[in-house]
Amino acid sequence: MTMNQPGHHGGPRPYPRPYLEPGANPTWMGRVDPRNYQPAPGNPAALPQPVWPGPEAARRRFPASSTLPLLVTGGVLAFLSLLLVVPFLLGSTGVAGFVIGFIASLVPLSAVLLTVFLIDRWEPEPKRLLWFAFSWGAAVSIAGTLLIQPLFVLAAPTADKAEFQYFMATVQAPIVEEFTKALGLLLLLLGARKYFDGPVDGVVFAFTIAGGFAFTENILYFGREIAESSDPGTDLVRIFILRGVMSPFAHALFTSTTGLIMGFAARRWHPGYSVLAFFIGLLPAMFLHNRWNSMGGDFLVEYFVVQVPIFLMAALGIVFLRLAEGKLTRQRLLEYARAGWFTPAEVDMLATARGRKAAIRWAASSGRAAQMRAFIKAATALACTRQRILSGRDVPVHQQDELGQLAGVPQLRAAVLA
């Protein structure tokens, strides 16, 4: 047995405290373990000119090949799923119902995708991953639901039609639909973890998946009113108000709880945490889905007393996450500023919404708005890379990414000032 060496006052000598800059943990959302913390690489006085492909290529955070297996897998699954989903929709709605349902479903889908755009503006996700998320929700999740649903039919009560429908709506739908949607989130977290940085990314991907799922489901509901109703015009308006006006974000709200929890797990990368967060995140999603589908005779009362407040709280939570994301970006860029890569004025410009708007307006006056956007996007990506390093995620890989991104900063700045 070895004893601690005595200190100056006879007590045990304390272990050296890890270096941590003041303010390096700006929020609970972006907190890092001090043992992972390290200063930003310094900017040498005479930085050699690197071989850099230019501002346009610098817009990409990582090569597309890093997500190629995920995209190929998603594309194949989406194609195979459509072979099941499209005939099912046409058989349930008819051609006229399918076309009208498709057109009507574009309205709530547009609301969801516009929200995704607004949430994702600070640090946009690659469009190829958003396409993966949408196609997963619109095709693969629907196909998975159709394939799993018969297993619940075997367990459902069949003596009474109303009981059967209630079981399928309140048990089968929440479990199966949230499970199939969340599988897409899990694949994104495991296969594109360089882009799945935190809770905001989780919400963005969840909204996109859920928007795709609701889009296809709305085609079914809207089109079936055309095909089966004796008064299709009136019934279509009624269900459009219910699904397209009163609840276009229902699926997005359910699945975003899973994305939020998985996003927090992404802050401290580990495959085990990802899988655990997947299962934990399903619980609130299934619960909210169950509560929504359980509303009956007192629908309007529960909608305004329960569902509307939940939606408002979710909206406030997303705003808070966006503010925290901006604060985290600012702190990481300040660390690069101390290392000589940015000036304090540039950090204020790059890390605040007001500063970005003013900078783009200024650059647009001389025809360099695109170059300024590239500079802002690259700086935001750099801040995210540093956050991954400090959180201990694939540190050697991200340190190489960091050096490449830093080498491009002078070129991007020069393109703006040229």
MARVOTOR-912247 format. One record per residue (C-alpha): residue in three letters; x, y, z. Coordinates in steps of 0.5 Angstrom, whole numbers, plus 500, padded with zeros to 3 digits. Each point is the difference from the previous one (the first is absolute). Layout:
residues N
ALAXYZ/...
This chain:
residues 418
MET500500500/THR503507498/MET498506504/ASN499507497/GLN506505501/PRO498505505/GLY499507498/HIS503507502/HIS495499506/GLY501493502/GLY494498496/PRO499496493/ARG503503494/PRO494502496/TYR500498493/PRO502505494/ARG493503498/PRO499500492/TYR501506496/LEU493504499/GLU499506497/PRO495505503/GLY493499498/ALA502494496/ASN494496502/PRO495506498/THR493496501/TRP498493503/MET499498493/GLY507501497/ARG504498507/VAL506496499/ASP504496504/PRO507504503/ARG504494498/ASN498501493/TYR502507500/GLN506503496/PRO501507497/ALA499501493/PRO506499495/GLY503507499/ASN501504494/PRO507501498/ALA503507499/ALA502498493/LEU494494498/PRO503497493/GLN494500495/PRO497493499/VAL498497494/TRP492501501/PRO495499495/GLY497507502/PRO493503503/GLU495496496/ALA503493502/ALA501502507/ARG492500501/ARG501493501/ARG501498507/PHE502493498/PRO501496494/ALA493497497/SER504493500/SER499500508/THR493499499/LEU500496494/PRO498493503/LEU494503504/LEU498504494/VAL500493496/THR496496505/GLY495505501/GLY499501492/VAL499493499/LEU495499506/ALA496506498/PHE500497493/LEU498493502/SER495503505/LEU496504495/LEU499494496/LEU495498506/VAL498507502/VAL498503493/PRO495494499/PHE497500507/LEU499507499/LEU497500493/GLY496494503/SER497504506/THR499506496/GLY499499493/VAL503504495/ALA496506501/GLY501500507/PHE507499500/VAL501506495/ILE496505505/GLY503497506/PHE507501497/ILE498507499/ALA497502506/SER505496504/LEU505505498/VAL497506504/PRO502497507/LEU506497497/SER503507498/ALA498503507/VAL505494503/LEU505501495/LEU500508501/THR501499507/VAL506495499/PHE503505496/LEU499505505/ILE503496506/ASP506498495/ARG502506498/TRP505501505/GLU504494498/PRO497497494/GLU500492499/PRO502497494/LYS495500495/ARG501493498/LEU499498507/LEU493504501/TRP498496493/PHE502494504/ALA496502506/PHE494502496/SER500493495/TRP501496507/GLY494503503/ALA495500493/ALA502493498/VAL504496504/SER496502507/ILE494499496/ALA502493497/GLY502498507/THR494502503/LEU496496495/LEU504494501/ILE500500508/GLN493502500/PRO497493499/LEU504497507/PHE496505504/VAL493498496/LEU501493503/ALA501503507/ALA494505499/PRO493498503/THR495498494/ALA494499504/ASP498508499/LYS502504494/ALA500506504/GLU505497505/PHE504497494/GLN501507497/TYR502503507/PHE505495501/MET503501494/ALA500508500/THR503500508/VAL504494500/GLN502498493/ALA501507497/PRO504503506/ILE505494500/VAL501498493/GLU500507497/GLU505503505/PHE504494499/THR501500493/LYS501508500/ALA505499505/LEU504495496/GLY502505495/LEU503505506/LEU504494503/LEU503499493/LEU501507499/LEU504500507/LEU504494498/GLY501501493/ALA501508500/ARG502502507/LYS505505497/TYR493504498/PHE496498506/ASP503504505/GLY495502506/PRO493501501/VAL498505495/ASP503495495/GLY495495503/VAL494504499/VAL502502493/PHE500493498/ALA494498504/PHE496505497/THR502498493/ILE499493501/ALA493501503/GLY498505495/GLY501495495/PHE496495504/ALA495505501/PHE500501492/THR499493498/GLU495499506/ASN496506498/ILE499498492/LEU497494503/TYR495503505/PHE498506495/GLY500495494/ARG496495504/GLU494506501/ILE500501492/ALA499492499/GLU496498505/SER495506503/SER493501497/ASP502508501/PRO507500498/GLY501508500/THR497501507/ASP504494503/LEU507502497/VAL499507502/ARG498497507/ILE506496501/PHE505505496/ILE498505506/LEU502494505/ARG506498497/GLY503505496/VAL498506504/MET499498507/SER506495500/PRO505500495/PHE505500505/ALA497494504/HIS505495497/ALA506505500/LEU499501508/PHE499493502/THR507498496/SER503506502/THR501497507/THR503494498/GLY505505496/LEU501504505/ILE502495505/MET505497495/GLY503506498/PHE502501508/ALA503493499/ALA504503494/ARG503505504/ARG504494503/TRP501495495/HIS500493501/PRO496495496/GLY497497507/TYR497507502/SER497500493/VAL496494500/LEU498501507/ALA498507499/PHE496497494/PHE496496505/ILE499505505/GLY498505495/LEU495496497/LEU496500507/PRO498508500/ALA498499492/MET496494501/PHE497503506/LEU498507497/HIS498496494/ASN495496504/ARG497506503/TRP499503494/ASN496494497/SER496499506/MET497506500/GLY492499499/GLY494504501/ASP503505504/PHE505501494/LEU500508500/VAL500501507/GLU507495501/TYR503503493/PHE500507503/VAL501499507/VAL505494499/GLN503500493/VAL501507499/PRO504502506/ILE504494499/PHE501502493/LEU502507502/MET505497505/ALA503497495/ALA501506496/LEU503504506/GLY505494501/ILE502500492/VAL501508501/PHE504498506/LEU504495497/ARG502505494/LEU502505505/ALA504495503/GLU503498494/GLY502507498/LYS503501507/LEU504494499/THR503502493/ARG502507503/GLN504496505/ARG504496496/LEU501505495/LEU503505506/GLU505494501/TYR502500493/ALA500508500/ARG505499506/ALA504496496/GLY501505495/TRP495498494/PHE494505501/THR500507503/PRO494501505/ALA496504495/GLU500494496/VAL498496505/ASP494505502/MET498500492/LEU501492500/ALA496498506/THR494504500/ALA494500496/ARG500508500/GLY508500498/ARG499495494/LYS494504497/ALA504506500/ALA506497498/ILE496497494/ARG497506498/TRP507504500/ALA503495496/ALA494500495/SER501507499/SER507498496/GLY497494497/ARG503495505/ALA494497504/ALA502493498/GLN507501502/MET498502507/ARG495495501/ALA505495498/PHE505503506/ILE494500505/LYS498493498/ALA508498501/ALA500503506/THR494497503/ALA503493498/LEU506501503/ALA497502507/CYS496493499/THR507497499/ARG503502506/GLN494499504/ARG501492498/ILE507500501/LEU499503507/SER494495502/GLY505494498/ARG497498494/ASP505497495/VAL505505502/PRO505498495/VAL496500494/HIS497507502/GLN506503501/GLN502499493/ASP494503498/GLU501506504/LEU507501497/GLY497500493/GLN494505502/LEU505504503/ALA505500494/GLY494503496/VAL498506505/PRO505505497/GLN498498493/LEU492501501/ARG502506504/ALA504503494/ALA494498495/VAL495504504/LEU505506500/ALA502500493/
